Amino acid sequence: MKIAVALPALLFALGAADAQVVQTKEHKVRIVTVVQGLEHPWGLAFLPDGRMLVTERPGRMRVIGADGKLDPAPIADLPRVDPQGQGGLLDVALHPQYAATGWVYWTYAQRDEQGRNGTELARGKLAGQPGAYRMTDVQVLLKLEPKDNSGLHFGSRIVFDRMQPRGQTPVSAGAGVAKSQPDSRRLGSDPAVLMYVTFGERGTKERAQDLGDIAGKIVRLTDEGKPAPGNPFAGSASARPEIFSFGNRNVQGAALHPASGALWATEHGPQGGDELNVIKPGVNYGWPTITYGVNYGSGTKIGEGTEKSGLAQPVKHWVPSPALSGLAFYNGDKFPRWRGDALLGALRGQVLIRVRLNGEKFVEDEFMLRGALPRIRDVRAGPDGFVYLLTDQPNGAVLRLEPAN
């Protein structure tokens, strides 16, 4: 469901005087700073009235006003966050029927009584006013268990699926998992609201292949956090019913394709071997049995090689690794020659990667804005047609890409 957003002309002009202009293959792009002074921003969501929600990894969720100003006070009354290592406050997303429900969803690292941590999913309702925002009706929907002491690989992105008629959820599982059911992604009466949430394997490779564990998986849930009906392992005594795909190392970018509605994801490889995948139910994406990466430092082989029968190959992989992060598909009107392309953030690469596809086939990539960007944590296609980036820095920013002409 597309949320209409009315952003005032003032916001479009912010930072224009200091903006960089960079020529890419298809468009000349102006990079505008919307706000700065954010500590490692991680996720971004657009409210219907023109405001934005942005998370900071140390544990703060902030409101950016429709005037482009960052509210000085973080949103109060969120659950405690454990910002150990790569963890902290992570993604944020709005319910597709936000105007009616008011639900805001977020993922974060939480510590248990034994001091171990892991990714959790929660939701709440934004209340209050500038300078005194708070989250009410907070509910924790899903916890990664068992937790552990690692500071690695938390995931975590939230993507709402297209709404579907209840009882007709699409399932097309991998070989030997489940039979396909008719795809039914069109809107219908009494629609089901489903979401995908990505969980990293916490640096313990074997967890990605353990179907009794949601680490190293992409799960598919109802908007109340229950296993989605029709999930590929529903009814299995040995598998978690939430699981949608497995063998995922650390997915930090996920988005629906605007034409097909299929879920796509970016995968952090080890040293080398970052991947772009189209995610299908019940499919094993191979980690750590197969990978195009190698062990850090030693450069030694991981698993059994780069391919194995029954395990999915990536649509595209990159060696060396650009450290892929956020993912968005562009379908707006401001950059018409990007329409339908995937936009991938890169941390180590410090670029925005544009990937052109033909269906589920890779066509070409372009490493854009090199030398003009720091580490990019997230990429969002705004409802206003612009592209928004979050920079992974102690003094991080929300950037907006505009056509320079």
Secondary structure, 3 states (H helix, E strand, C coil): CCCCCCCCHHHHHCCHHHCEEEECCCCEEEEEEEEEEECCEEEEEECCCCCEEEEECCCEEEEECCCCCECCCCCECCCCCCCCCCCCEEEEEECCCHHHHCEEEEEEEEECCCCCEEEEEEEEEEECCCCCCEEEEEEEEEECCCCECCCCCCCCCEEECCCEECCCCCCCCCCCCCCCCCCCCCCCCCEECEEEEEECCCCCHHHHHCCCCCCCEEEEEECCCCECCCCCCCCCCCCCCCEEEECCCCEEEEEECCCCCCEEEEECCCECCEEEEEECCCCECCCCCCCCCECCCCCCECCCCCCCCCCCCCCEEECCCCCEEEEEECCCCCCHHHCCCEEEEECCCCCEEEEEEECCEEEEEEEECCCCCCCEEEEEECCCCCEEEEECCCCEEEEEEEECC
